[in-house]
Amino acid sequence: MPNLLTKTDNYITKKLWDIDLTSSGRLRSFVVKLLRLVYLFVLELSEEQLAMRSMSLVYTSLLAIVPLLAVSFSILKAFGVHTKLLIMLYYFLEPLGPQGIDLSLKIIEFVENVKISVIGSIGLALLIYTVMSEIHKIESALNYIWNVKNSRGFAKRFNNYLSILLVGPVLVFSLAGVITSISQLGFLQKLTKIETLGPLLVIAGKFMPYLIVSAVFTFIYKTLPNTKVKFKPALWGGVFAGILWVALGQFFTLVVVSPAKYSAIYSGFATLLLSLIWLYWNFFILLVGARVSYYSQYPMLIAAKKRTFSLSIKDRERLALNIMFLIGHSFHFNKQPWKIESLATRLSLLPEAVEKIIPILGQKGLVVATDNEPPAFFPGKEIETIYVKEIIDSVRLFGEDRDTSSSKDILIPEVDNIMKQMENASAGSVGKISLRELVLSNKDQI
């Protein structure tokens, strides 16, 4: 038995990632990708960052929930659909059971008691700031998932968040209205009376609220991260998060809420405790779904996830040459400039690996970045004046401690001479090759 467990662990952690998918059939390739994704999903569940960010979002939500609903309530009131806010809030808190109904009523009572005309301009500004801070916190968590280092600027952030606050609630309730209208069409009402189709349509109708949940997740994944997220990956993440939300909601109701032990132990605090736990799992689902979107957009990075980022000198040299070749090639042939994500995708690496090398090349004047967000990269000087040796030396010597006096006493002169001869021979063989020559050696599409 221990031997079997060892073999299984060795296969999952090592051999599974060494399989060449290019020479595999469609079925085998699909199974391997699925196993890799499942393994990464399990790793995500145990990742401390996701748990910490989820807990952080729960804390800020305690401050922002009433202001957020108050703003949404005011917007929906202008469209005459504010009365449905309670229904949507109950759907969200439904896994809490009877406590969910009580909590929904109390939250709506708080929201209705918020008088915008009474709190004044400073109070209104603080209200909006609290809501904006919560959305920014969610954006930061999603940026972490998407490996985006920089958030939006304040002006762009304000415009985007305001658009989300204004458009988001309206879109959700518009979708709910469309679904309700479709369900009330005459021919559908007749279909429900058919013995075979009726029960199926009733079951489908019960899942409509969860379709809205998936749509909300998709909307968040598409709009909030500070990077371009394609619709299809956002949809995959939204559907996955929606299904997980439904499954976890059922589990939460059966295992956590239904037993009376929490009410017996915590009495009146049981509702608060359960709502915090449920809120935590909602944010955790949000982040896990974002990971699914990320890997759906960059499927080649599933294998790259297992690669270590403690790059050896050889790895750094090879990666630096690859990056400079791609940047120089696009510049010379007037093609689309490269960005961090596109470089990582082309080289089948995670962006973190590329981000380790780009700043080094930038400090040495070999690449320059544009002021755009995210920045694009160009050669720092004419490519005929950039030599292979210069690129290799830039990453080989970066961070190296020049003060080696403490190690000079233990150096053996004969060995040191051999190392210098090897280095000089290597530099002599490729040192005179320029980046332009390297680029012209491959004029084809890359």
C-alpha positions as CSV (number, residue, x, y, z in Angstrom):
1,M,0.0,0.0,0.0
2,P,2.7,2.6,0.9
3,N,4.5,1.6,-2.4
4,L,1.3,2.3,-4.4
5,L,0.8,5.7,-2.7
6,T,4.4,6.6,-3.5
7,K,4.0,5.6,-7.2
8,T,0.8,7.6,-7.4
9,D,2.4,10.6,-5.8
10,N,5.4,10.3,-8.1
11,Y,3.1,10.1,-11.2
12,I,0.9,13.1,-10.2
13,T,3.7,15.4,-9.2
14,K,6.3,14.4,-11.8
15,K,5.4,12.1,-14.7
16,L,2.1,13.7,-15.3
17,W,3.8,17.0,-16.2
18,D,6.5,15.4,-18.4
19,I,3.9,13.9,-20.9
20,D,4.3,15.4,-24.4
21,L,0.8,16.5,-25.4
22,T,1.9,17.3,-29.0
23,S,2.4,13.6,-29.8
24,S,-0.7,12.4,-27.8
25,G,-4.1,11.7,-29.2
26,R,-7.1,14.0,-28.5
27,L,-8.6,11.8,-25.8
28,R,-5.3,11.2,-24.0
29,S,-4.4,14.9,-24.2
30,F,-7.8,15.9,-22.8
31,V,-7.5,13.4,-19.9
32,V,-3.9,14.7,-19.1
33,K,-5.0,18.3,-19.2
34,L,-8.0,17.5,-17.0
35,L,-5.8,15.7,-14.4
36,R,-3.4,18.6,-14.4
37,L,-6.2,21.0,-13.8
38,V,-7.7,18.9,-11.0
39,Y,-4.3,18.7,-9.4
40,L,-3.8,22.5,-9.6
41,F,-7.4,23.0,-8.3
42,V,-6.5,20.9,-5.2
43,L,-3.3,23.0,-4.8
44,E,-5.4,26.2,-5.0
45,L,-7.6,25.0,-2.2
46,S,-4.6,24.7,0.0
47,E,-3.0,28.0,-1.1
48,E,-2.6,30.4,1.8
49,Q,-2.9,33.5,-0.3
50,L,-6.4,32.7,-1.5
51,A,-7.6,32.0,2.1
52,M,-6.0,35.2,3.4
53,R,-7.4,37.3,0.6
54,S,-10.8,35.8,1.1
55,M,-10.7,36.6,4.9
56,S,-9.6,40.1,4.1
57,L,-12.5,40.6,1.7
58,V,-14.9,39.3,4.4
59,Y,-13.6,41.9,6.9
60,T,-14.0,44.8,4.4
61,S,-17.4,43.5,3.4
62,L,-18.6,44.0,6.9
63,L,-18.0,47.7,6.5
64,A,-19.2,48.0,2.9
65,I,-22.3,45.7,2.7
66,V,-24.8,48.3,3.8
67,P,-23.3,51.2,1.7
68,L,-23.0,48.9,-1.3
69,L,-26.6,47.8,-1.0
70,A,-27.7,51.4,-0.3
71,V,-26.1,52.6,-3.6
72,S,-27.6,49.7,-5.5
73,F,-31.0,50.3,-3.8
74,S,-30.9,54.0,-4.9
75,I,-30.0,53.0,-8.5
76,L,-32.7,50.3,-8.7
77,K,-35.3,52.6,-7.2
78,A,-34.8,54.9,-10.2
79,F,-35.8,51.9,-12.4
80,G,-38.7,50.8,-10.2
81,V,-37.2,47.4,-9.4
82,H,-35.8,48.1,-5.9
83,T,-38.5,45.8,-4.3
84,K,-36.8,42.8,-5.9
85,L,-33.5,43.5,-4.0
86,L,-34.8,41.5,-1.1
87,I,-35.5,38.5,-3.3
88,M,-32.0,38.5,-4.8
89,L,-30.5,39.0,-1.3
90,Y,-32.4,36.0,-0.1
91,Y,-31.2,33.8,-2.9
92,F,-27.6,34.7,-1.9
93,L,-28.3,33.9,1.8
94,E,-30.6,30.9,1.1
95,P,-27.9,28.4,2.3
96,L,-28.3,29.9,5.8
97,G,-31.8,28.5,6.0
98,P,-34.3,30.4,8.2
99,Q,-31.5,32.6,9.5
100,G,-31.0,33.8,5.9
101,I,-34.5,35.2,5.7
102,D,-34.1,37.0,9.0
103,L,-30.7,38.4,8.0
104,S,-32.1,39.5,4.6
105,L,-34.9,41.5,6.3
106,K,-32.5,43.1,8.8
107,I,-30.1,44.1,6.0
108,I,-32.9,45.6,3.9
109,E,-34.1,47.4,7.0
110,F,-30.7,49.0,7.5
111,V,-30.5,49.9,3.8
112,E,-33.9,51.6,3.8
113,N,-32.9,53.6,6.9
114,V,-30.0,55.1,5.1
115,K,-31.1,58.6,4.2
116,I,-28.9,60.1,1.5
117,S,-30.4,63.5,2.0
118,V,-29.6,63.5,5.7
119,I,-25.9,62.3,5.8
120,G,-24.7,65.3,3.8
121,S,-21.9,65.7,1.2
122,I,-19.1,64.4,3.5
123,G,-21.2,61.4,4.6
124,L,-22.1,60.7,1.0
125,A,-18.4,60.9,0.0
126,L,-17.5,58.4,2.8
127,L,-20.3,56.1,1.7
128,I,-19.0,56.1,-1.9
129,Y,-15.4,55.7,-0.8
130,T,-16.3,52.6,1.3
131,V,-18.0,51.0,-1.7
132,M,-15.1,51.9,-4.0
133,S,-12.6,50.5,-1.5
134,E,-14.5,47.2,-1.4
135,I,-14.5,46.9,-5.2
136,H,-10.8,47.9,-5.3
137,K,-10.1,45.1,-2.8
138,I,-11.8,42.6,-5.0
139,E,-9.9,43.9,-8.0
140,S,-6.6,43.5,-6.2
141,A,-7.4,39.9,-5.3
142,L,-8.3,39.2,-9.0
143,N,-5.2,41.0,-10.1
144,Y,-3.2,38.6,-7.9
145,I,-4.9,35.7,-9.6
146,W,-4.1,37.1,-13.0
147,N,-0.5,37.9,-12.0
148,V,-1.1,41.6,-12.7
149,K,1.2,43.7,-10.6
150,N,-0.3,47.2,-11.0
151,S,-3.9,48.3,-10.3
152,R,-5.7,50.9,-12.4
153,G,-4.9,54.6,-11.8
154,F,-7.3,56.5,-9.6
155,A,-9.2,58.3,-12.4
156,K,-9.6,55.1,-14.4
157,R,-10.5,53.2,-11.3
158,F,-13.2,55.7,-10.3
159,N,-14.8,55.6,-13.8
160,N,-14.7,51.8,-14.0
161,Y,-16.1,51.3,-10.5
162,L,-18.8,53.9,-11.0
163,S,-19.8,52.1,-14.3
164,I,-20.0,48.8,-12.5
165,L,-22.1,50.3,-9.7
166,L,-24.5,51.9,-12.2
167,V,-24.7,49.2,-14.8
168,G,-24.1,46.0,-12.7
169,P,-27.4,46.0,-10.6
170,V,-29.4,47.0,-13.7
171,L,-28.0,44.2,-15.8
172,V,-28.6,41.6,-13.1
173,F,-32.2,42.6,-12.7
174,S,-32.7,43.0,-16.4
175,L,-31.5,39.5,-16.9
176,A,-33.8,38.3,-14.1
177,G,-36.7,40.1,-15.8
178,V,-35.9,38.6,-19.2
179,I,-35.8,35.1,-17.7
180,T,-39.1,35.7,-15.9
181,S,-40.7,37.0,-19.1
182,I,-39.6,34.0,-21.1
183,S,-40.9,31.6,-18.4
184,Q,-44.3,33.2,-18.7
185,L,-44.7,32.9,-22.4
186,G,-47.8,31.1,-23.5
187,F,-46.2,28.2,-25.4
188,L,-43.9,27.5,-22.4
189,Q,-46.9,27.4,-20.2
190,K,-48.4,24.8,-22.5
191,L,-45.2,22.8,-22.6
192,T,-45.3,22.5,-18.8
193,K,-48.6,20.7,-19.0
194,I,-47.0,17.9,-21.1
195,E,-46.3,14.9,-19.0
196,T,-42.7,14.4,-20.2
197,L,-41.5,18.0,-20.6
198,G,-43.4,19.5,-17.7
199,P,-41.2,18.2,-14.8
200,L,-38.0,19.1,-16.8
201,L,-39.1,22.7,-17.3
202,V,-40.0,23.0,-13.6
203,I,-36.5,21.8,-12.7
204,A,-34.9,24.1,-15.2
205,G,-36.9,27.0,-13.8
206,K,-35.5,26.3,-10.3
207,F,-32.0,26.7,-11.7
208,M,-32.7,30.1,-13.2
209,P,-31.4,32.0,-10.1
210,Y,-28.2,30.1,-10.3
211,L,-27.9,31.0,-14.0
212,I,-28.0,34.6,-12.8
213,V,-25.2,33.8,-10.2
214,S,-23.0,32.4,-13.0
215,A,-23.7,35.6,-15.1
216,V,-22.6,37.8,-12.1
217,F,-19.4,35.8,-11.7
218,T,-18.8,36.1,-15.5
219,F,-19.4,39.9,-15.4
220,I,-16.9,40.3,-12.5
221,Y,-14.2,38.1,-14.2
222,K,-14.6,40.1,-17.5
223,T,-14.6,43.6,-16.1
224,L,-12.7,43.8,-12.8
225,P,-9.1,42.5,-13.5
226,N,-6.7,45.1,-14.8
227,T,-6.0,43.0,-17.9
228,K,-7.8,41.9,-21.0
229,V,-9.9,38.9,-20.2
230,K,-11.7,37.3,-23.1
231,F,-15.4,36.5,-22.8
232,K,-15.1,32.7,-23.2
233,P,-12.6,32.2,-20.4
234,A,-14.6,34.6,-18.2
235,L,-17.7,32.5,-19.0
236,W,-15.9,29.2,-18.1
237,G,-14.9,30.7,-14.8
238,G,-18.3,32.1,-14.2
239,V,-20.1,28.7,-14.9
240,F,-17.5,26.8,-12.8
241,A,-18.0,29.3,-9.9
242,G,-21.8,29.2,-10.3
243,I,-21.8,25.3,-10.1
244,L,-19.4,25.3,-7.2
245,W,-21.6,28.0,-5.4
246,V,-24.7,25.8,-5.8
247,A,-22.9,22.6,-4.7
248,L,-21.3,24.3,-1.7
249,G,-24.6,26.0,-0.8
250,Q,-26.3,22.6,-0.6
251,F,-23.5,21.2,1.5
252,F,-23.5,24.2,3.8
253,T,-27.2,23.9,4.4
254,L,-27.1,20.2,5.1
255,V,-23.9,20.0,7.2
256,V,-23.4,23.4,8.8
257,V,-26.8,25.1,9.1
258,S,-29.3,22.2,9.6
259,P,-27.8,20.8,12.8
260,A,-29.0,22.8,15.8
261,K,-25.6,22.7,17.6
262,Y,-24.6,26.3,16.5
263,S,-27.9,27.8,17.8
264,A,-27.5,25.9,21.0
265,I,-23.9,27.0,21.6
266,Y,-23.9,30.6,20.2
267,S,-27.6,31.5,20.6
268,G,-28.2,34.8,19.0
269,F,-24.7,35.0,17.5
270,A,-25.3,31.9,15.4
271,T,-26.7,33.9,12.5
272,L,-23.7,36.2,12.5
273,L,-21.2,33.4,12.7
274,L,-22.8,31.4,9.9
275,S,-23.1,34.4,7.7
276,L,-19.4,35.2,8.1
277,I,-18.5,31.6,7.2
278,W,-20.8,31.6,4.2
279,L,-19.4,35.0,3.1
280,Y,-15.9,33.7,3.3
281,W,-16.7,30.7,1.1
282,N,-18.3,33.0,-1.4
283,F,-15.2,35.0,-1.8
284,F,-13.1,31.8,-1.9
285,I,-15.3,30.5,-4.8
286,L,-14.9,33.9,-6.5
287,L,-11.1,33.6,-6.5
288,V,-11.0,29.9,-7.4
289,G,-13.3,30.7,-10.4
290,A,-10.9,33.4,-11.4
291,R,-8.2,30.8,-11.5
292,V,-10.3,28.7,-13.8
293,S,-10.7,31.7,-16.1
294,Y,-7.0,32.4,-16.0
295,Y,-6.1,28.8,-17.0
296,S,-8.9,28.8,-19.6
297,Q,-7.3,31.8,-21.3
298,Y,-3.8,30.5,-21.0
299,P,-4.1,26.7,-21.1
300,M,-0.4,26.3,-21.8
301,L,0.4,27.7,-18.4
302,I,-1.1,24.7,-16.7
303,A,2.1,22.8,-17.3
304,A,4.2,25.9,-16.6
305,K,2.6,26.1,-13.1
306,K,4.7,23.2,-12.0
307,R,7.9,24.9,-13.1
308,T,10.1,26.4,-10.4
309,F,11.0,30.1,-10.5
310,S,14.4,29.7,-8.8
311,L,16.0,30.1,-12.2
312,S,19.5,28.8,-12.6
313,I,22.1,30.8,-14.4
314,K,21.7,28.7,-17.5
315,D,17.9,29.2,-17.3
316,R,18.3,33.0,-17.0
317,E,20.7,33.2,-19.9
318,R,18.4,31.1,-22.1
319,L,15.3,33.1,-21.1
320,A,17.0,36.4,-21.6
321,L,18.1,35.4,-25.1
322,N,14.6,34.2,-26.0
323,I,13.0,37.5,-24.7
324,M,15.5,39.7,-26.5
325,F,15.1,37.7,-29.7
326,L,11.3,38.0,-29.6
327,I,11.4,41.8,-28.8
328,G,14.1,42.4,-31.4
329,H,12.3,40.3,-34.1
330,S,9.0,42.2,-33.6
331,F,10.7,45.6,-33.6
332,H,12.8,44.8,-36.8
333,F,9.8,43.5,-38.8
334,N,7.4,46.1,-37.5
335,K,5.1,43.6,-35.7
336,Q,3.0,43.9,-32.6
337,P,5.3,44.7,-29.6
338,W,5.5,42.1,-26.9
339,K,4.1,42.5,-23.4
340,I,4.7,40.4,-20.2
341,E,1.7,38.2,-20.8
342,S,2.3,37.6,-24.5
343,L,5.9,36.8,-23.8
344,A,4.9,34.3,-21.1
345,T,2.3,32.7,-23.4
346,R,4.8,32.4,-26.3
347,L,7.4,30.8,-24.1
348,S,4.9,28.7,-22.2
349,L,5.9,30.2,-18.8
350,L,4.1,32.0,-16.1
351,P,4.4,35.8,-16.2
352,E,6.5,35.7,-12.9
353,A,9.4,34.0,-14.8
354,V,9.4,36.7,-17.5
355,E,9.1,39.4,-14.8
356,K,12.3,38.2,-13.2
357,I,14.3,38.9,-16.4
358,I,12.7,42.0,-17.9
359,P,13.8,44.4,-15.1
360,I,17.4,43.1,-15.4
361,L,17.4,43.8,-19.2
362,G,15.9,47.2,-18.5
363,Q,18.5,48.2,-16.0
364,K,21.2,47.3,-18.5
365,G,19.6,49.4,-21.2
366,L,18.7,46.5,-23.4
367,V,15.0,47.0,-23.3
368,V,12.7,50.0,-22.7
369,A,9.0,49.9,-21.7
370,T,6.2,52.1,-22.9
371,D,4.0,54.1,-20.6
372,N,0.9,52.1,-21.5
373,E,-0.9,49.7,-19.0
374,P,0.3,47.0,-19.4
375,P,3.5,48.2,-20.9
376,A,5.0,47.0,-24.2
377,F,8.7,46.4,-24.7
378,F,11.2,47.6,-27.4
379,P,14.9,47.2,-27.8
380,G,16.8,49.8,-25.7
381,K,19.2,50.6,-28.6
382,E,19.8,49.6,-32.2
383,I,19.7,45.8,-32.4
384,E,22.9,45.7,-34.4
385,T,24.7,47.2,-31.4
386,I,23.3,44.6,-29.0
387,Y,25.5,41.5,-28.8
388,V,24.7,38.0,-27.5
389,K,27.5,38.3,-24.9
390,E,26.1,41.5,-23.6
391,I,22.7,39.8,-23.0
392,I,24.2,36.8,-21.3
393,D,26.5,38.9,-19.1
394,S,23.6,41.1,-18.0
395,V,21.7,38.3,-16.4
396,R,24.7,36.2,-15.4
397,L,26.3,39.0,-13.4
398,F,23.1,40.6,-12.1
399,G,23.1,40.7,-8.3
400,E,26.5,39.1,-8.1
401,D,28.6,40.2,-5.2
402,R,31.6,42.0,-6.6
403,D,33.4,41.9,-3.3
404,T,34.9,38.4,-3.4
405,S,37.9,39.1,-1.2
406,S,36.6,36.7,1.4
407,S,36.7,33.9,-1.2
408,K,40.0,34.7,-2.8
409,D,41.9,32.8,-0.2
410,I,40.2,29.5,-1.1
411,L,40.6,29.9,-4.9
412,I,43.0,27.5,-6.5
413,P,44.9,29.4,-9.3
414,E,45.0,26.5,-11.7
415,V,41.2,25.9,-11.5
416,D,40.6,29.6,-11.7
417,N,42.6,29.8,-14.9
418,I,40.7,26.9,-16.5
419,M,37.4,28.6,-15.7
420,K,38.6,31.9,-17.3
421,Q,39.8,30.1,-20.4
422,M,36.4,28.4,-20.7
423,E,34.6,31.7,-20.3
424,N,36.8,33.4,-22.9
425,A,36.4,30.6,-25.3
426,S,32.6,30.8,-24.9
427,A,32.6,34.5,-25.3
428,G,34.8,34.3,-28.4
429,S,32.5,31.8,-30.2
430,V,29.3,33.8,-29.8
431,G,30.4,37.2,-28.4
432,K,30.5,38.8,-31.9
433,I,27.0,37.7,-32.9
434,S,24.6,40.7,-32.7
435,L,20.9,40.6,-32.0
436,R,20.3,41.7,-35.6
437,E,22.1,38.7,-36.9
438,L,20.1,36.5,-34.5
439,V,16.8,38.1,-35.7
440,L,17.6,37.7,-39.4
441,S,18.4,34.0,-38.9
442,N,14.6,33.5,-38.6
443,K,12.5,35.8,-40.8
444,D,9.4,33.6,-40.5
445,Q,6.3,34.2,-38.3
446,I,7.1,33.5,-34.7
